[in-house]
Amino acid sequence: MISTLILASITAILSAALTLGIGFAIVQRRWERERQVLEDRLEARLAKAGDELGAIIEERVRKGVLDAVARIPTAEVLSGTTRSAAQAGADLVGYGLSALLGRGGKKPSGDT
């Protein structure tokens, strides 16, 4: 009677351990698949956001350069204005890249 009870207990413990092992393996495989799907989606969204952000930055830089050139009163200020327009464009590109890469950066002074 006692040996039957011990045998039944060992069988139950081994059955539970096997069930837990199989369940863990299934969950782990599913987790890896889901993680890969989420990574792929994130990469696609980042690429799309990068394209959209790049177009916005390009447009802002173009507008800044055109505004700066339109406001030049004389040829003597040309070098200073060009330098400021280039700096503003560089700041916009830097801010956009920092935002895209998730790094904190100061906003360009022209933005609100």
CNS distance restraints for C-alpha pairs under 8 A (distance, minus, plus):
assign (resid   1 and name CA) (resid   5 and name CA) 6.32 0.50 0.50
assign (resid   2 and name CA) (resid   6 and name CA) 6.15 0.50 0.50
assign (resid   3 and name CA) (resid   7 and name CA) 6.01 0.50 0.50
assign (resid   4 and name CA) (resid   8 and name CA) 6.05 0.50 0.50
assign (resid   5 and name CA) (resid   9 and name CA) 6.12 0.50 0.50
assign (resid   6 and name CA) (resid  10 and name CA) 6.13 0.50 0.50
assign (resid   7 and name CA) (resid  11 and name CA) 6.06 0.50 0.50
assign (resid   8 and name CA) (resid  12 and name CA) 6.09 0.50 0.50
assign (resid   9 and name CA) (resid  13 and name CA) 6.15 0.50 0.50
assign (resid  10 and name CA) (resid  14 and name CA) 6.05 0.50 0.50
assign (resid  11 and name CA) (resid  15 and name CA) 5.96 0.50 0.50
assign (resid  12 and name CA) (resid  16 and name CA) 6.10 0.50 0.50
assign (resid  13 and name CA) (resid  17 and name CA) 6.13 0.50 0.50
assign (resid  14 and name CA) (resid  18 and name CA) 6.05 0.50 0.50
assign (resid  15 and name CA) (resid  19 and name CA) 6.07 0.50 0.50
assign (resid  16 and name CA) (resid  20 and name CA) 6.10 0.50 0.50
assign (resid  17 and name CA) (resid  21 and name CA) 6.09 0.50 0.50
assign (resid  18 and name CA) (resid  22 and name CA) 6.16 0.50 0.50
assign (resid  19 and name CA) (resid  23 and name CA) 6.02 0.50 0.50
assign (resid  20 and name CA) (resid  24 and name CA) 5.95 0.50 0.50
assign (resid  21 and name CA) (resid  25 and name CA) 6.22 0.50 0.50
assign (resid  22 and name CA) (resid  26 and name CA) 6.23 0.50 0.50
assign (resid  23 and name CA) (resid  27 and name CA) 6.15 0.50 0.50
assign (resid  24 and name CA) (resid  28 and name CA) 5.98 0.50 0.50
assign (resid  25 and name CA) (resid  29 and name CA) 6.22 0.50 0.50
assign (resid  26 and name CA) (resid  30 and name CA) 6.22 0.50 0.50
assign (resid  27 and name CA) (resid  31 and name CA) 5.97 0.50 0.50
assign (resid  28 and name CA) (resid  32 and name CA) 6.26 0.50 0.50
assign (resid  29 and name CA) (resid  33 and name CA) 6.35 0.50 0.50
assign (resid  30 and name CA) (resid  34 and name CA) 6.17 0.50 0.50
assign (resid  31 and name CA) (resid  35 and name CA) 6.01 0.50 0.50
assign (resid  32 and name CA) (resid  36 and name CA) 6.18 0.50 0.50
assign (resid  33 and name CA) (resid  37 and name CA) 6.28 0.50 0.50
assign (resid  34 and name CA) (resid  38 and name CA) 6.15 0.50 0.50
assign (resid  35 and name CA) (resid  39 and name CA) 6.10 0.50 0.50
assign (resid  36 and name CA) (resid  40 and name CA) 6.15 0.50 0.50
assign (resid  37 and name CA) (resid  41 and name CA) 6.23 0.50 0.50
assign (resid  38 and name CA) (resid  42 and name CA) 6.07 0.50 0.50
assign (resid  39 and name CA) (resid  43 and name CA) 6.12 0.50 0.50
assign (resid  40 and name CA) (resid  44 and name CA) 6.22 0.50 0.50
assign (resid  41 and name CA) (resid  45 and name CA) 6.17 0.50 0.50
assign (resid  42 and name CA) (resid  46 and name CA) 6.05 0.50 0.50
assign (resid  43 and name CA) (resid  47 and name CA) 6.13 0.50 0.50
assign (resid  44 and name CA) (resid  48 and name CA) 6.20 0.50 0.50
assign (resid  45 and name CA) (resid  49 and name CA) 5.98 0.50 0.50
assign (resid  46 and name CA) (resid  50 and name CA) 5.92 0.50 0.50
assign (resid  46 and name CA) (resid 100 and name CA) 7.69 0.50 0.50
assign (resid  47 and name CA) (resid  51 and name CA) 6.26 0.50 0.50
assign (resid  48 and name CA) (resid  52 and name CA) 6.23 0.50 0.50
assign (resid  49 and name CA) (resid  53 and name CA) 5.84 0.50 0.50
assign (resid  49 and name CA) (resid 100 and name CA) 7.63 0.50 0.50
assign (resid  50 and name CA) (resid  54 and name CA) 5.82 0.50 0.50
assign (resid  50 and name CA) (resid 100 and name CA) 6.62 0.50 0.50
assign (resid  51 and name CA) (resid  55 and name CA) 6.33 0.50 0.50
assign (resid  52 and name CA) (resid  56 and name CA) 6.35 0.50 0.50
assign (resid  53 and name CA) (resid  57 and name CA) 6.06 0.50 0.50
assign (resid  53 and name CA) (resid  96 and name CA) 6.85 0.50 0.50
assign (resid  53 and name CA) (resid 100 and name CA) 7.94 0.50 0.50
assign (resid  54 and name CA) (resid  58 and name CA) 6.02 0.50 0.50
assign (resid  54 and name CA) (resid  96 and name CA) 7.76 0.50 0.50
assign (resid  55 and name CA) (resid  59 and name CA) 6.14 0.50 0.50
assign (resid  56 and name CA) (resid  60 and name CA) 6.19 0.50 0.50
assign (resid  57 and name CA) (resid  61 and name CA) 6.08 0.50 0.50
assign (resid  57 and name CA) (resid  92 and name CA) 6.49 0.50 0.50
assign (resid  57 and name CA) (resid  93 and name CA) 6.24 0.50 0.50
assign (resid  57 and name CA) (resid  96 and name CA) 6.96 0.50 0.50
assign (resid  58 and name CA) (resid  62 and name CA) 6.10 0.50 0.50
assign (resid  59 and name CA) (resid  63 and name CA) 6.08 0.50 0.50
assign (resid  60 and name CA) (resid  64 and name CA) 5.98 0.50 0.50
assign (resid  60 and name CA) (resid  89 and name CA) 7.80 0.50 0.50
assign (resid  60 and name CA) (resid  92 and name CA) 7.81 0.50 0.50
assign (resid  61 and name CA) (resid  65 and name CA) 6.11 0.50 0.50
assign (resid  61 and name CA) (resid  88 and name CA) 7.62 0.50 0.50
assign (resid  61 and name CA) (resid  89 and name CA) 5.00 0.50 0.50
assign (resid  61 and name CA) (resid  92 and name CA) 7.27 0.50 0.50
assign (resid  62 and name CA) (resid  66 and name CA) 6.15 0.50 0.50
assign (resid  63 and name CA) (resid  67 and name CA) 6.00 0.50 0.50
assign (resid  64 and name CA) (resid  68 and name CA) 5.98 0.50 0.50
assign (resid  64 and name CA) (resid  85 and name CA) 6.51 0.50 0.50
assign (resid  64 and name CA) (resid  88 and name CA) 7.56 0.50 0.50
assign (resid  64 and name CA) (resid  89 and name CA) 7.27 0.50 0.50
assign (resid  65 and name CA) (resid  69 and name CA) 6.04 0.50 0.50
assign (resid  65 and name CA) (resid  82 and name CA) 7.96 0.50 0.50
assign (resid  65 and name CA) (resid  85 and name CA) 5.65 0.50 0.50
assign (resid  65 and name CA) (resid  86 and name CA) 7.72 0.50 0.50
assign (resid  65 and name CA) (resid  89 and name CA) 7.92 0.50 0.50
assign (resid  66 and name CA) (resid  70 and name CA) 6.00 0.50 0.50
assign (resid  67 and name CA) (resid  71 and name CA) 6.24 0.50 0.50
assign (resid  68 and name CA) (resid  72 and name CA) 6.58 0.50 0.50
assign (resid  68 and name CA) (resid  81 and name CA) 6.57 0.50 0.50
assign (resid  68 and name CA) (resid  82 and name CA) 7.49 0.50 0.50
assign (resid  68 and name CA) (resid  85 and name CA) 6.31 0.50 0.50
assign (resid  69 and name CA) (resid  81 and name CA) 7.62 0.50 0.50
assign (resid  69 and name CA) (resid  82 and name CA) 7.75 0.50 0.50
assign (resid  72 and name CA) (resid  77 and name CA) 6.83 0.50 0.50
assign (resid  72 and name CA) (resid  78 and name CA) 6.62 0.50 0.50
assign (resid  72 and name CA) (resid  81 and name CA) 7.21 0.50 0.50
assign (resid  73 and name CA) (resid  77 and name CA) 7.33 0.50 0.50
assign (resid  74 and name CA) (resid  78 and name CA) 7.02 0.50 0.50
assign (resid  77 and name CA) (resid  81 and name CA) 6.08 0.50 0.50
assign (resid  78 and name CA) (resid  82 and name CA) 5.96 0.50 0.50
assign (resid  79 and name CA) (resid  83 and name CA) 6.12 0.50 0.50
assign (resid  80 and name CA) (resid  84 and name CA) 6.26 0.50 0.50
assign (resid  81 and name CA) (resid  85 and name CA) 6.08 0.50 0.50
assign (resid  82 and name CA) (resid  86 and name CA) 6.04 0.50 0.50
assign (resid  83 and name CA) (resid  87 and name CA) 6.11 0.50 0.50
assign (resid  84 and name CA) (resid  88 and name CA) 6.05 0.50 0.50
assign (resid  85 and name CA) (resid  89 and name CA) 6.12 0.50 0.50
assign (resid  86 and name CA) (resid  90 and name CA) 6.07 0.50 0.50
assign (resid  87 and name CA) (resid  91 and name CA) 6.05 0.50 0.50
assign (resid  88 and name CA) (resid  92 and name CA) 6.19 0.50 0.50
assign (resid  88 and name CA) (resid 108 and name CA) 7.39 0.50 0.50
assign (resid  89 and name CA) (resid  93 and name CA) 6.22 0.50 0.50
assign (resid  90 and name CA) (resid  94 and name CA) 6.00 0.50 0.50
assign (resid  91 and name CA) (resid  95 and name CA) 6.01 0.50 0.50
assign (resid  91 and name CA) (resid 108 and name CA) 5.92 0.50 0.50
assign (resid  92 and name CA) (resid  96 and name CA) 6.06 0.50 0.50
assign (resid  92 and name CA) (resid 107 and name CA) 7.97 0.50 0.50
assign (resid  92 and name CA) (resid 108 and name CA) 6.10 0.50 0.50
assign (resid  93 and name CA) (resid  97 and name CA) 6.12 0.50 0.50
assign (resid  94 and name CA) (resid  98 and name CA) 6.05 0.50 0.50
assign (resid  95 and name CA) (resid  99 and name CA) 6.09 0.50 0.50
assign (resid  95 and name CA) (resid 105 and name CA) 6.04 0.50 0.50
assign (resid  95 and name CA) (resid 106 and name CA) 6.82 0.50 0.50
assign (resid  95 and name CA) (resid 107 and name CA) 6.18 0.50 0.50
assign (resid  95 and name CA) (resid 108 and name CA) 6.98 0.50 0.50
assign (resid  96 and name CA) (resid 100 and name CA) 6.11 0.50 0.50
assign (resid  97 and name CA) (resid 101 and name CA) 6.02 0.50 0.50
assign (resid  98 and name CA) (resid 102 and name CA) 5.95 0.50 0.50
assign (resid  98 and name CA) (resid 103 and name CA) 4.87 0.50 0.50
assign (resid  98 and name CA) (resid 104 and name CA) 6.28 0.50 0.50
assign (resid  98 and name CA) (resid 105 and name CA) 5.97 0.50 0.50
assign (resid  99 and name CA) (resid 103 and name CA) 6.00 0.50 0.50
assign (resid  99 and name CA) (resid 104 and name CA) 6.84 0.50 0.50
assign (resid  99 and name CA) (resid 105 and name CA) 7.30 0.50 0.50
assign (resid 107 and name CA) (resid 111 and name CA) 6.75 0.50 0.50
